[in-house]
Protein backbone atom coordinates (compact mmCIF):
# COMPACT_ATOMS: atom_id res chain seq x y z
CA UNK A 1 0.00 0.00 0.00
CA UNK A 2 1.32 3.45 -0.78
CA UNK A 3 1.23 6.27 1.71
CA UNK A 4 -0.86 8.60 -0.41
CA UNK A 5 -3.42 10.53 1.61
CA UNK A 6 -7.02 9.44 1.37
CA UNK A 7 -8.96 11.42 -1.17
CA UNK A 8 -12.63 11.44 -1.99
CA UNK A 9 -11.88 9.79 -5.34
CA UNK A 10 -10.29 6.71 -3.76
CA UNK A 11 -13.47 4.68 -3.06
CA UNK A 12 -14.59 5.26 -6.63
CA UNK A 13 -11.26 4.17 -8.11
CA UNK A 14 -11.25 1.09 -5.82
CA UNK A 15 -14.69 0.13 -7.08
CA UNK A 16 -13.51 0.66 -10.62
CA UNK A 17 -10.39 -1.48 -10.05
CA UNK A 18 -12.54 -4.24 -8.53
CA UNK A 19 -14.94 -4.08 -11.47
CA UNK A 20 -12.01 -4.43 -13.89
CA UNK A 21 -10.72 -7.49 -12.02
CA UNK A 22 -14.18 -9.12 -12.04
CA UNK A 23 -14.45 -8.41 -15.78
CA UNK A 24 -11.04 -10.05 -16.37
CA UNK A 25 -11.99 -13.10 -14.30
CA UNK A 26 -15.34 -13.39 -16.11
CA UNK A 27 -13.81 -13.02 -19.59
CA UNK A 28 -11.04 -15.53 -18.87
CA UNK A 29 -13.56 -17.85 -17.22
CA UNK A 30 -15.78 -17.90 -20.31
CA UNK A 31 -12.84 -18.64 -22.63
CA UNK A 32 -11.53 -21.38 -20.32
CA UNK A 33 -14.96 -22.96 -19.89
CA UNK A 34 -15.64 -22.96 -23.64
CA UNK A 35 -12.22 -24.56 -24.22
CA UNK A 36 -13.15 -27.24 -21.64
CA UNK A 37 -16.53 -27.76 -23.35
CA UNK A 38 -14.82 -28.17 -26.74
CA UNK A 39 -12.31 -30.63 -25.22
CA UNK A 40 -15.25 -32.68 -23.91
CA UNK A 41 -16.84 -32.69 -27.39
CA UNK A 42 -13.60 -33.73 -29.11
CA UNK A 43 -11.92 -36.17 -26.67
CA UNK A 44 -13.68 -39.53 -26.38
CA UNK A 45 -14.44 -41.31 -23.10
CA UNK A 46 -12.71 -44.66 -23.65
CA UNK A 47 -13.78 -47.67 -21.54
CA UNK A 48 -15.56 -45.49 -18.99
CA UNK A 49 -12.46 -43.45 -18.13
CA UNK A 50 -13.07 -39.65 -18.05
CA UNK A 51 -10.21 -38.64 -20.37
CA UNK A 52 -11.61 -35.18 -21.29
CA UNK A 53 -11.66 -33.99 -17.66
CA UNK A 54 -8.24 -35.51 -16.97
CA UNK A 55 -6.88 -33.73 -20.07
CA UNK A 56 -8.15 -30.25 -19.11
CA UNK A 57 -7.05 -30.62 -15.49
CA UNK A 58 -3.52 -31.69 -16.45
CA UNK A 59 -3.04 -29.03 -19.14
CA UNK A 60 -4.66 -26.35 -16.94
CA UNK A 61 -2.31 -27.20 -14.06
CA UNK A 62 0.67 -26.98 -16.42
CA UNK A 63 -0.43 -23.59 -17.80
CA UNK A 64 -1.00 -22.04 -14.35
CA UNK A 65 2.37 -23.33 -13.05
CA UNK A 66 4.13 -21.99 -16.15
CA UNK A 67 2.40 -18.62 -16.30
CA UNK A 68 2.47 -17.94 -12.53
CA UNK A 69 6.23 -18.52 -12.49
CA UNK A 70 6.97 -16.64 -15.72
CA UNK A 71 4.96 -13.59 -14.59
CA UNK A 72 5.92 -13.86 -10.92
CA UNK A 73 8.31 -11.66 -8.88
CA UNK A 74 11.45 -13.25 -10.45
CA UNK A 75 9.82 -13.80 -13.82
CA UNK A 76 10.88 -12.39 -17.16
CA UNK A 77 7.32 -11.70 -18.29
CA UNK A 78 5.78 -8.53 -16.94
CA UNK A 79 2.08 -8.94 -16.37
CA UNK A 80 -0.29 -6.52 -14.63
CA UNK A 81 -2.67 -7.75 -11.91
CA UNK A 82 -5.67 -7.71 -14.31
CA UNK A 83 -3.65 -9.75 -16.84
CA UNK A 84 -2.68 -12.31 -14.20
CA UNK A 85 -6.30 -12.55 -13.00
CA UNK A 86 -7.47 -13.03 -16.60
CA UNK A 87 -5.09 -15.93 -17.23
CA UNK A 88 -4.90 -17.62 -13.82
CA UNK A 89 -8.17 -17.03 -11.96
CA UNK A 90 -10.17 -16.61 -15.17
CA UNK A 91 -8.91 -18.89 -17.92
CA UNK A 92 -7.20 -21.64 -15.88
CA UNK A 93 -9.94 -21.59 -13.24
CA UNK A 94 -12.69 -21.84 -15.85
CA UNK A 95 -10.81 -24.42 -17.90
CA UNK A 96 -10.17 -26.88 -15.03
CA UNK A 97 -12.89 -28.45 -12.90
CA UNK A 98 -12.94 -30.20 -9.55
CA UNK A 99 -16.71 -30.68 -9.61
CA UNK A 100 -16.72 -32.86 -12.77
CA UNK A 101 -13.84 -34.88 -11.32
CA UNK A 102 -15.94 -35.48 -8.18
CA UNK A 103 -19.11 -36.36 -10.11
CA UNK A 104 -17.30 -38.77 -12.44
CA UNK A 105 -15.63 -40.52 -9.51
CA UNK A 106 -18.90 -40.92 -7.57
CA UNK A 107 -20.65 -42.17 -10.72
CA UNK A 108 -17.93 -44.79 -11.25
CA UNK A 109 -18.23 -45.88 -7.60
CA UNK A 110 -22.03 -46.12 -7.81
CA UNK A 111 -21.76 -48.11 -11.04
CA UNK A 112 -19.63 -50.67 -9.20
CA UNK A 113 -16.41 -49.68 -11.00
CA UNK A 114 -14.45 -49.13 -7.79
CA UNK A 115 -11.17 -50.09 -9.46
CA UNK A 116 -11.59 -47.52 -12.26
CA UNK A 117 -12.68 -44.91 -9.70
CA UNK A 118 -9.61 -45.41 -7.51
CA UNK A 119 -7.35 -45.41 -10.57
CA UNK A 120 -8.99 -42.18 -11.73
CA UNK A 121 -8.42 -40.50 -8.34
CA UNK A 122 -4.78 -41.58 -8.07
CA UNK A 123 -3.88 -40.81 -11.69
CA UNK A 124 -5.62 -37.43 -11.50
CA UNK A 125 -3.96 -36.13 -8.34
CA UNK A 126 -0.49 -37.35 -9.32
CA UNK A 127 -0.61 -36.05 -12.91
CA UNK A 128 -2.10 -32.66 -11.89
CA UNK A 129 0.73 -32.09 -9.45
CA UNK A 130 3.41 -33.29 -11.88
CA UNK A 131 1.96 -30.95 -14.53
CA UNK A 132 1.98 -27.85 -12.29
CA UNK A 133 5.54 -28.68 -11.22
CA UNK A 134 6.64 -29.15 -14.87
CA UNK A 135 5.16 -25.76 -15.77
CA UNK A 136 6.93 -24.17 -12.81
CA UNK A 137 10.25 -25.90 -13.62
CA UNK A 138 10.14 -24.94 -17.31
CA UNK A 139 9.32 -21.29 -16.55
CA UNK A 140 12.06 -21.17 -13.87
CA UNK A 141 14.57 -22.26 -16.49
CA UNK A 142 13.34 -19.60 -18.91
CA UNK A 143 13.56 -16.99 -16.13
CA UNK A 144 17.21 -17.88 -15.54
CA UNK A 145 18.18 -17.53 -19.21
CA UNK A 146 20.27 -14.48 -20.02
CA UNK A 147 18.92 -11.56 -22.01
CA UNK A 148 15.60 -9.77 -21.85
CA UNK B 1 -24.90 -26.38 -30.97
CA UNK B 2 -24.72 -22.58 -30.66
CA UNK B 3 -27.25 -22.77 -27.83
CA UNK B 4 -24.85 -25.09 -25.99
CA UNK B 5 -21.99 -22.62 -26.28
CA UNK B 6 -24.22 -19.78 -25.04
CA UNK B 7 -25.41 -21.86 -22.06
CA UNK B 8 -21.83 -22.73 -21.07
CA UNK B 9 -20.70 -19.10 -21.52
CA UNK B 10 -23.52 -17.65 -19.36
CA UNK B 11 -23.04 -20.21 -16.59
CA UNK B 12 -19.28 -19.75 -16.57
CA UNK B 13 -19.46 -15.95 -16.14
CA UNK B 14 -21.46 -16.48 -12.95
CA UNK B 15 -19.32 -19.40 -11.77
CA UNK B 16 -15.97 -17.66 -12.29
CA UNK B 17 -17.18 -14.47 -10.55
CA UNK B 18 -18.65 -16.51 -7.66
CA UNK B 19 -15.28 -18.26 -7.20
CA UNK B 20 -13.40 -14.95 -7.27
CA UNK B 21 -15.82 -13.53 -4.69
CA UNK B 22 -15.70 -16.54 -2.32
CA UNK B 23 -11.90 -16.94 -2.47
CA UNK B 24 -11.42 -13.21 -1.81
CA UNK B 25 -13.98 -13.22 1.01
CA UNK B 26 -12.40 -16.23 2.76
CA UNK B 27 -8.87 -14.82 2.27
CA UNK B 28 -9.90 -11.53 3.92
CA UNK B 29 -11.73 -13.24 6.79
CA UNK B 30 -9.44 -16.17 7.59
CA UNK B 31 -6.15 -15.27 5.88
CA UNK B 32 -4.12 -17.06 3.25
CA UNK B 33 -1.80 -19.35 5.23
CA UNK B 34 -3.91 -22.31 4.07
CA UNK B 35 -6.11 -22.34 0.91
CA UNK B 36 -9.44 -22.56 2.79
CA UNK B 37 -11.17 -20.53 0.07
CA UNK B 38 -10.45 -22.95 -2.78
CA UNK B 39 -11.21 -25.88 -0.46
CA UNK B 40 -14.61 -24.40 0.40
CA UNK B 41 -15.31 -23.71 -3.31
CA UNK B 42 -14.42 -27.23 -4.45
CA UNK B 43 -16.34 -28.95 -1.63
CA UNK B 44 -19.51 -26.88 -2.09
CA UNK B 45 -19.29 -27.27 -5.88
CA UNK B 46 -18.97 -31.04 -5.47
CA UNK B 47 -22.02 -31.12 -3.18
CA UNK B 48 -24.16 -29.27 -5.73
CA UNK B 49 -22.91 -31.38 -8.67
CA UNK B 50 -23.89 -34.49 -6.70
CA UNK B 51 -27.44 -33.13 -6.37
CA UNK B 52 -27.67 -32.16 -10.07
CA UNK B 53 -25.98 -35.40 -11.18
CA UNK B 54 -28.55 -37.50 -9.32
CA UNK B 55 -31.47 -35.35 -10.49
CA UNK B 56 -30.30 -35.77 -14.11
CA UNK B 57 -30.76 -39.56 -13.90
CA UNK B 58 -34.52 -38.86 -13.85
CA UNK B 59 -35.56 -38.14 -17.44
CA UNK B 60 -38.38 -35.87 -16.27
CA UNK B 61 -35.95 -33.62 -14.42
CA UNK B 62 -34.85 -30.22 -15.70
CA UNK B 63 -31.20 -31.34 -15.66
CA UNK B 64 -31.86 -34.23 -18.03
CA UNK B 65 -32.23 -31.57 -20.78
CA UNK B 66 -29.00 -30.46 -22.50
CA UNK B 67 -29.09 -26.67 -22.06
CA UNK B 68 -29.92 -26.48 -18.31
CA UNK B 69 -27.15 -29.04 -17.70
CA UNK B 70 -24.65 -27.09 -19.82
CA UNK B 71 -25.57 -23.86 -18.02
CA UNK B 72 -25.58 -25.16 -14.44
CA UNK B 73 -22.98 -27.94 -14.52
CA UNK B 74 -20.59 -27.44 -17.46
CA UNK B 75 -20.83 -23.65 -17.21
CA UNK B 76 -21.47 -22.59 -13.61
CA UNK B 77 -20.04 -25.47 -11.54
CA UNK B 78 -17.21 -26.11 -14.01
CA UNK B 79 -16.04 -22.50 -13.78
CA UNK B 80 -16.81 -22.23 -10.04
CA UNK B 81 -14.60 -25.16 -9.04
CA UNK B 82 -10.93 -25.33 -9.97
CA UNK B 83 -8.09 -27.79 -10.20
CA UNK B 84 -5.49 -25.28 -11.42
CA UNK B 85 -5.56 -23.19 -8.23
CA UNK B 86 -5.56 -26.40 -6.17
CA UNK B 87 -2.42 -27.61 -7.98
CA UNK B 88 -0.63 -24.25 -7.72
CA UNK B 89 -1.46 -23.89 -4.02
CA UNK B 90 -0.23 -27.43 -3.30
CA UNK B 91 3.02 -26.67 -5.14
CA UNK B 92 3.42 -23.39 -3.21
CA UNK B 93 2.95 -25.14 0.14
CA UNK B 94 5.46 -27.84 -0.82
CA UNK B 95 8.02 -25.27 -2.05
CA UNK B 96 7.65 -23.28 1.18
CA UNK B 97 8.74 -26.37 3.11
CA UNK B 98 5.16 -27.04 4.25
CA UNK B 99 5.08 -30.63 2.96
CA UNK B 100 2.72 -31.75 5.69
CA UNK B 101 0.23 -29.00 4.96
CA UNK B 102 0.49 -29.73 1.22
CA UNK B 103 -0.39 -33.38 1.83
CA UNK B 104 -3.19 -32.36 4.20
CA UNK B 105 -4.58 -30.00 1.56
CA UNK B 106 -4.56 -32.73 -1.12
CA UNK B 107 -6.16 -35.28 1.22
CA UNK B 108 -8.82 -32.87 2.50
CA UNK B 109 -9.68 -31.61 -1.01
CA UNK B 110 -10.15 -35.09 -2.49
CA UNK B 111 -11.84 -36.71 0.54
CA UNK B 112 -14.22 -33.84 1.34
CA UNK B 113 -15.16 -33.21 -2.31
CA UNK B 114 -15.97 -36.88 -2.91
CA UNK B 115 -17.89 -37.05 0.39
CA UNK B 116 -19.82 -33.90 -0.54
CA UNK B 117 -20.72 -35.23 -4.01
CA UNK B 118 -21.84 -38.53 -2.44
CA UNK B 119 -23.91 -36.59 0.11
CA UNK B 120 -25.63 -34.77 -2.78
CA UNK B 121 -26.62 -38.11 -4.31
CA UNK B 122 -27.76 -39.50 -0.93
CA UNK B 123 -29.86 -36.42 -0.25
CA UNK B 124 -31.68 -36.60 -3.60
CA UNK B 125 -32.20 -40.37 -3.23
CA UNK B 126 -33.67 -39.84 0.26
CA UNK B 127 -36.10 -37.18 -0.96
CA UNK B 128 -37.36 -39.27 -3.88
Interface residues (C-beta under 8 A of the other chain):
Chain A: X21 X22 X25 X26 X28 X29 X30 X32 X33 X34 X36 X37 X40 X57 X60 X61 X63 X64 X65 X68 X85 X88 X89 X90 X92 X93 X94 X95 X96 X97 X98 X99 X100 X101 X102 X103 X105 X106 X107 X109 X110 X121 X125 X128 X129 X131 X132 X133 X136
Chain B: X4 X5 X8 X9 X11 X12 X13 X15 X16 X17 X19 X20 X23 X42 X45 X46 X48 X49 X50 X53 X70 X73 X74 X75 X77 X78 X79 X80 X81 X82 X83 X84 X85 X86 X87 X88 X90 X91 X106 X109 X110 X113 X114 X116 X117 X118 X121
